[in-house]
Each structure stands twice: as structure tokens, then as C-alpha cells.
Amino acid sequence: MTTNEPAASLDAETQTRRDLAALYRLIAHFRMTDLIDTHISARIPGTPDHFLINRYGVLFHEMRPEDLVKIDPSGAAVEAGDAAERVNAAGFTIHSAVHMARHDLACVIHTHTADGIAVSCQEEGLLPITQHALKFYGHIGYHAYEGIALDLEERERLVASLGAHRVMILRNHGLLAAGRTIAEAFLNIYFLERACQAQTKALAGGRTITYPPVAVCERTAAQFNREEGLSHAQMAWESALRLIA
């Protein structure tokens, strides 16, 4: 677990640090890491756009709350003690784009998994062939590859590609998932990754793929996106935390 104390007894930054560090370790548990690359960020509630992101070089499975650096929208450390800590510039270009445009989102996850990259290279993108994929039917963005994300001008295009969605495939690059809570972001990346894994295996089978009717795809997406989604995400999150307790 991230803490033995009730969430209500912790200040917002402490709770966010503990939950975000736990999320990093869960991403490692599910083998969605890429050595020291890729990142997860979270907004600190009640602050003027302050975020937490990993200290560059710390592996996901060893992430602790104190390994997270508090930064502003430019990627600069907020606290003097963090000024010497390294933050990956390309990583924060992507995260800052989403955070500054979408104040409804608390957490952003970016991954470079083999299956996520594979699907990002396929012209059709995520195919509506599995229940996991149908969670995102009509609710996923696509962003064309522009090279390593060092150009801050790309942020506007990233935001336009994401639109009103919470997940996006970065063409020839990887996956991005966000959420209104850390729990929702985790569930979104979990389902998106599983959908990509299933798709690469289905296509590799060399047999004809069946597609559900459009009406069924739309109905399933609506079932996934019903209002009680946040409570379900929280239940899944609390269960997943036991995997790294």
C-alpha cells in the first residue's frame, strides 16, 4: 500500500506523492517500462499548476515519493532543493501540453511498450476487435510522429490531437493515457495496453478477424464510460495496490 494513514489525514501533496510513486511501481509490475525513459506526471491539487514527475534516472520499480520532483509548467523545479534534480525535457513537453490544456485531468501516463509501439505503427490504429479496445471506441486520439518531443511548439498539436479524449496513440512512438484521478489514469493505460497486446496477437495469427457491429461497439463504449466509472477505477486501483504491498 502507499500509506497506512487514511487519505483524509494526509495533505494533498503527500497523498499525491505516495499515489504517484505507487503508480510508477505498478507500471513496472505490469512490465510497461522502457528503462529510464517514459514518464508519469500528476497535478498537485490546490496549487497554481504544480506537478510531480520522476527524477530522471530512477527506475520505475524503485520509485519512492521523495524521488518525485515538483515542477512548474515550464518544467523548472519549484523548490530550491529540487533545482539540481534532472527532469527529462522531452518527457515533460508531452505532459505539460496535456496538463496545461486539460485542467480536468490529474494524471498523465506515457509508455513505450512493444505492443503499444506496434499498434502505433499500424495504419488502422486501435482496431475495435476486443472488449478492451471497445472501451475507447470513438474516444481515442492520434498524433503524428514529429521526432523526439523537444520542440515546445509541438504542444499545441499534441493537444489538438488529444481533443476531448483521455487516451491517445502517438504514431510510431507509443501510448498516452490520462485520467481525472490517478486511479482512472492507471485503469486507462491498463486497458489500452491490454487492447494493444490482444491486437498484435490476433493479427499475428494469420486468420480472418471478426468485428462486432458498429451498434455493439457504440453500446459497449457507452457502458464503459458511464458515470460510475470513477468509483470502479478507484476499486480497481485499491485492488492493484495489493500487488506491490
LOFIGU-645236 format. One line per field, with one value per residue (C-alpha): residue in three letters; x negated, y negated, z. Coordinates in steps of 0.2 Angstrom, whole numbers, plus 5000, padded with zeros to 4 digits. Layout:
LOFIGU-645236
res: ALA; ... .
c1: X; ... .
c2: Y; ... .
c3: Z; ... .
//
This chain:
LOFIGU-645236
res: MET; THR; THR; ASN; GLU; PRO; ALA; ALA; SER; LEU; ASP; ALA; GLU; THR; GLN; THR; ARG; ARG; ASP; LEU; ALA; ALA; LEU; TYR; ARG; LEU; ILE; ALA; HIS; PHE; ARG; MET; THR; ASP; LEU; ILE; ASP; THR; HIS; ILE; SER; ALA; ARG; ILE; PRO; GLY; THR; PRO; ASP; HIS; PHE; LEU; ILE; ASN; ARG; TYR; GLY; VAL; LEU; PHE; HIS; GLU; MET; ARG; PRO; GLU; ASP; LEU; VAL; LYS; ILE; ASP; PRO; SER; GLY; ALA; ALA; VAL; GLU; ALA; GLY; ASP; ALA; ALA; GLU; ARG; VAL; ASN; ALA; ALA; GLY; PHE; THR; ILE; HIS; SER; ALA; VAL; HIS; MET; ALA; ARG; HIS; ASP; LEU; ALA; CYS; VAL; ILE; HIS; THR; HIS; THR; ALA; ASP; GLY; ILE; ALA; VAL; SER; CYS; GLN; GLU; GLU; GLY; LEU; LEU; PRO; ILE; THR; GLN; HIS; ALA; LEU; LYS; PHE; TYR; GLY; HIS; ILE; GLY; TYR; HIS; ALA; TYR; GLU; GLY; ILE; ALA; LEU; ASP; LEU; GLU; GLU; ARG; GLU; ARG; LEU; VAL; ALA; SER; LEU; GLY; ALA; HIS; ARG; VAL; MET; ILE; LEU; ARG; ASN; HIS; GLY; LEU; LEU; ALA; ALA; GLY; ARG; THR; ILE; ALA; GLU; ALA; PHE; LEU; ASN; ILE; TYR; PHE; LEU; GLU; ARG; ALA; CYS; GLN; ALA; GLN; THR; LYS; ALA; LEU; ALA; GLY; GLY; ARG; THR; ILE; THR; TYR; PRO; PRO; VAL; ALA; VAL; CYS; GLU; ARG; THR; ALA; ALA; GLN; PHE; ASN; ARG; GLU; GLU; GLY; LEU; SER; HIS; ALA; GLN; MET; ALA; TRP; GLU; SER; ALA; LEU; ARG; LEU; ILE; ALA .
c1: 5000; 4995; 4999; 5006; 5014; 5031; 5031; 5041; 5027; 5013; 5011; 5014; 4995; 4991; 5005; 5001; 4983; 4987; 5000; 4989; 4974; 4986; 4992; 4974; 4971; 4987; 4982; 4966; 4976; 4985; 4969; 4974; 4957; 4943; 4928; 4926; 4937; 4956; 4964; 4979; 4985; 4998; 5005; 5004; 5021; 5024; 5008; 5005; 5001; 4988; 4984; 4974; 4964; 4950; 4932; 4923; 4913; 4923; 4931; 4950; 4949; 4938; 4948; 4952; 4962; 4945; 4939; 4953; 4948; 4961; 4961; 4970; 4977; 4960; 4953; 4942; 4941; 4952; 4942; 4924; 4919; 4925; 4916; 4902; 4913; 4914; 4931; 4932; 4936; 4944; 4955; 4961; 4965; 4979; 4985; 4986; 4996; 5009; 5009; 5010; 5024; 5034; 5037; 5049; 5035; 5025; 5013; 5004; 4995; 4984; 4977; 4966; 4971; 4968; 4986; 4991; 4977; 4983; 5001; 4995; 4986; 5001; 5011; 5028; 5023; 5033; 5045; 5062; 5060; 5059; 5069; 5053; 5052; 5071; 5068; 5060; 5071; 5074; 5064; 5046; 5035; 5020; 5004; 4992; 4974; 4963; 4947; 4941; 4953; 4941; 4950; 4962; 4972; 4977; 4988; 5002; 5003; 5002; 5017; 5027; 5024; 5030; 5046; 5058; 5052; 5042; 5031; 5021; 5009; 4993; 4989; 4973; 4970; 4981; 4996; 5003; 5017; 5024; 5037; 5047; 5038; 5023; 5034; 5043; 5026; 5020; 5035; 5035; 5017; 5020; 5035; 5026; 5010; 5021; 5030; 5014; 5007; 5023; 5022; 5004; 5008; 5024; 5015; 5001; 5012; 5014; 5033; 5048; 5053; 5071; 5078; 5093; 5107; 5105; 5120; 5112; 5096; 5105; 5115; 5100; 5091; 5106; 5106; 5088; 5090; 5105; 5104; 5099; 5083; 5073; 5079; 5075; 5057; 5054; 5059; 5048; 5034; 5036; 5035; 5020; 5010; 5010; 4999; 4985; 4989 .
c2: 5000; 4982; 4977; 4984; 4967; 4963; 4952; 4938; 4936; 4933; 4916; 4916; 4916; 4930; 4941; 4937; 4941; 4958; 4962; 4957; 4967; 4982; 4980; 4980; 4996; 5003; 4999; 5008; 5023; 5024; 5023; 5006; 4998; 4993; 4992; 4974; 4967; 4963; 4954; 4952; 4935; 4929; 4912; 4907; 4902; 4884; 4877; 4865; 4878; 4888; 4906; 4921; 4931; 4943; 4939; 4944; 4960; 4968; 4985; 4986; 5001; 4992; 4976; 4968; 4952; 4942; 4947; 4936; 4918; 4904; 4893; 4879; 4878; 4874; 4890; 4880; 4886; 4876; 4879; 4874; 4892; 4899; 4887; 4900; 4914; 4919; 4919; 4926; 4912; 4922; 4931; 4915; 4907; 4921; 4920; 4901; 4900; 4911; 4904; 4885; 4888; 4900; 4895; 4909; 4922; 4925; 4938; 4942; 4958; 4961; 4978; 4986; 5004; 5016; 5019; 5001; 4996; 5010; 5003; 4986; 4991; 4999; 4988; 4993; 4989; 4997; 5010; 5012; 5031; 5034; 5029; 5020; 5010; 5005; 4995; 4982; 4984; 4966; 4960; 4960; 4948; 4950; 4939; 4940; 4943; 4927; 4934; 4933; 4921; 4907; 4894; 4884; 4879; 4897; 4895; 4886; 4900; 4913; 4905; 4904; 4922; 4927; 4917; 4921; 4939; 4946; 4958; 4956; 4966; 4957; 4963; 4973; 4969; 4976; 4973; 4960; 4961; 4949; 4948; 4937; 4946; 4957; 4972; 4968; 4965; 4982; 4991; 4982; 4987; 5004; 5007; 4998; 5009; 5025; 5020; 5017; 5034; 5043; 5034; 5039; 5057; 5058; 5050; 5062; 5077; 5076; 5079; 5068; 5056; 5053; 5036; 5033; 5022; 5003; 5003; 5015; 5005; 4989; 4998; 5006; 4989; 4981; 4995; 4992; 4973; 4972; 4960; 4973; 4976; 4966; 4977; 4993; 4986; 4982; 5000; 5007; 4996; 5001; 5019; 5016; 5008; 5025; 5032; 5020; 5020 .
c3: 5000; 4998; 5016; 5032; 5036; 5029; 5014; 5023; 5036; 5023; 5014; 4996; 4990; 5002; 4996; 4978; 4980; 4988; 4975; 4960; 4967; 4969; 4951; 4944; 4953; 4946; 4929; 4932; 4939; 4923; 4913; 4904; 4907; 4895; 4906; 4912; 4898; 4898; 4912; 4923; 4930; 4942; 4946; 4964; 4970; 4976; 4968; 4954; 4941; 4950; 4945; 4951; 4939; 4941; 4944; 4928; 4930; 4944; 4938; 4939; 4951; 4964; 4964; 4981; 4985; 4988; 4970; 4963; 4958; 4960; 4944; 4936; 4918; 4911; 4919; 4931; 4949; 4961; 4977; 4978; 4984; 4968; 4957; 4954; 4950; 4932; 4923; 4905; 4894; 4880; 4893; 4900; 4883; 4881; 4899; 4900; 4884; 4891; 4909; 4904; 4891; 4901; 4919; 4921; 4920; 4936; 4929; 4913; 4908; 4893; 4888; 4875; 4876; 4862; 4859; 4861; 4848; 4836; 4836; 4834; 4818; 4811; 4799; 4806; 4824; 4838; 4830; 4838; 4840; 4858; 4873; 4880; 4864; 4864; 4880; 4869; 4853; 4847; 4862; 4856; 4848; 4836; 4835; 4820; 4824; 4823; 4831; 4849; 4858; 4862; 4852; 4863; 4848; 4846; 4862; 4853; 4840; 4854; 4862; 4846; 4843; 4860; 4859; 4872; 4874; 4889; 4878; 4863; 4852; 4847; 4830; 4828; 4846; 4860; 4871; 4881; 4894; 4907; 4920; 4931; 4945; 4947; 4948; 4932; 4923; 4928; 4923; 4906; 4902; 4908; 4896; 4882; 4884; 4885; 4869; 4860; 4866; 4860; 4843; 4839; 4844; 4834; 4818; 4820; 4820; 4801; 4801; 4797; 4811; 4816; 4820; 4831; 4823; 4825; 4836; 4848; 4848; 4852; 4866; 4874; 4874; 4882; 4895; 4899; 4900; 4912; 4926; 4940; 4930; 4943; 4958; 4948; 4944; 4962; 4967; 4954; 4960; 4978; 4972; 4962; 4976; 4985; 4971; 4977; 4995 .
//
